[in-house]
């Protein structure tokens, strides 16, 4: 059986997942404040962990990422989406505490120094810019391929002219036995 976790689900309830949120909403399986540690799960529990537009609201992203690593099985798939720092909506929500670029996970990769953590390691499988958070919007098939030509080009030049609403990271959890 594949164990899947959706952190900070809100009203976006995913079938086949344990849906966790700070509020007891319809479909929420576990009520927990993601700024409280440790999370209410054992080490190496989940094959898939998803968190969409939640990390920017939390006080300690470093600790959150370590907790995601802790509760993920070796080789687990982790998908995290965050608003891009250049988009006006990143600053329009007064509950946003953090702003992110495409290099968010650079110090968690296995060949980088243990700058943030002595434990947590991930392999970045994919990172994508998206013009909007709504995947089916007609503009995404036009703008997304341009935005994803080069993260450096996008963040230094293109984001001044083209909207970059979010970054979606697909990671694989690295632990000593994988």
Buried (B, 14 or more C-beta within 10 A) or exposed (E): EEBBBBBBBBEBBBEEBBBBBBEEBEBBBBEBEBEEEEBEBEEBBBBBBBBBBBBBBBEBBEBBBBBBBBBBBEEBBBBBBBBBBBBEBBEEEEEBBBBBBBEBBEBBEEEEEEEBBEEBBBBBEEBBBBBBBEEEBEEBEEBBEEBBEEBEEBBEEBBEEBBBBBBBBBBBBBBEEE
